[in-house]
Amino acid sequence: MFEEPFRFVEAIANRREYIENELATGSPITALAYDRGIVLFTMGRDRQKIFEVYDRIALGALGHPGDIERLRMLAIELASTEGFTRSAADVSLRRLVNYSLSPGLKAAFEQIYGPPYLARLLFAELGASPSTDQFVRVDFDGAIHSNGNPALKTRPGFGVLSGTKRSETRMNAFLTQEHRSDLSLTEAVRVARDAWVVGHLALIAKDEFNPDAPFPTATEIHAAQTTVLTQAVFEAALLDRTRPDGPAYRTLDAAELAGLQG
Amino acid sequence: MPRPASESVAGAMLGFRDFPELLQARGLLPVASPAVGGANQPTQTQATTILAFKFAGGVLVAGDRRATSGNVMVYDRADKVIEIDDHSLMAIAGSPAAAWEMARVLSHSFQFYRRTQLQEMTVSAKVRALSKLLRDNFGLAMQGVGAVVPIFATFDAAHPFPGGKLFFYDVMGAQFEAADYATTGSGSPAMRGVLYHENTYGRAPLRSLDRDSAIGLALRALDTAAESDTATGGLDPRGKIFPVIKLVTGAGVISVADSDMTRMLPTRNE
């Protein structure tokens, strides 16, 4: 096989297609800034998809639970040992993703005799101020999509993750239009939920993709959400900037979520 | 790929439940070599006074601020009552180097467990984790340099009758649950006397004291300890150095502000 470069390219392409098919049903996750921090939101059926990594880093993940678990564990171990040997302030999402996760994911993806990771990750890191909040998506092949590039003209205060490119594109466009970083928590959860529905409708759409199609109306979003909620529940967590130090991560329990829905 | 250090071969259990184990795997946890010889006696390097007792609102833990080395006063603003997590305190007497490192390992352990296992560690597991750290430190303690005798206070919200819990340890890691109060450090004999007397013959048992009376008692007791123990820094309101008093309550750990202590400062008979 190795004397035939073409077969390597073909094998990689097959592998990409296989993984993308496996991930294509993954339920969307959004992370977005609100006036007091960052909220992560998804709707799920049977397993937890939003996790705490370190004091100011949270993770949303979709894919195979076994692979998510290995990546989650790795991220927690790296962050914890760094925080222990140096200090909590030395734990950085940029370093975690760029130097550890991405190279490893790429290697696993391209070593075609070994198993790849069937997972996509969305990290959110709470900065000292909203202008340094980071939202980083890491794909199964190690590709990184970050809002943290200093060369960016605008720095979006949100990140999205979904099963397909189409769904992510739609959610991105929707949030570019709807999201402001001074939203209250209630408004932020509503925007995150609407973005989730937009992503979900794009996931299940069978027609030709038209990126300029109008977004569903409030009534359509509500109807879609009601259908989904017959089988799924909200899941949300916060990175709370008002906590003075220590862990900023907190999950929203069912009662709080019920109060925020509207 | 930097795999989780815990992941050895396919099919093996994934993930450490134990943070010290992870540190060991990465070579980050210094382990004390066992004492050579055997004739060494652990020296008492517990120059401090820590007292803790249950009051109506939870557990009060107080410590003086003096750090000594032999008969030299090294530091007069040491914080010996350390927050381990939202609802737990560890107060230390003994070698500061070993004790602060222990507190650091402990607080990271609790966080690490919650993050990886997606559940809170139980109170008995937390108490046991400290016990294990003490046992691992016993080599150093036997060499006479690293003995630590801590007190651990926490709030058990998962218990059928939620409330404050108080534990004290010996240098080998044996854990004892205190019913009402616990003390450690060189000033502790005087403290035990004061607390026993207050609890048994005082105006009210310790567990019925309100917040302010509890703080007042802690200040009086520390002053009493400092009266006879050179290694205990007592009250020095002129120098604006107050003891550290922290409360473990159902709402979490609360640090008592200096201004509160000024208000509660006991009046002395002239």
Interface residues (C-beta under 8 A of the other chain):
Chain A: Q48 F51 E52 V53 Y54 E69 R70 M73 L74 I76 E77 L78 S80 T81 G83 F84 T85 S100 P103 G104 L105 A107 A108 G246 P247
Chain B: M1 P2 R3 P4 A5 S6 E7 L14 G15 F16 F19 L22 L23 R26 L28 D86 R104 V105 H108 Q111 F112 R114 R115 T116 L118
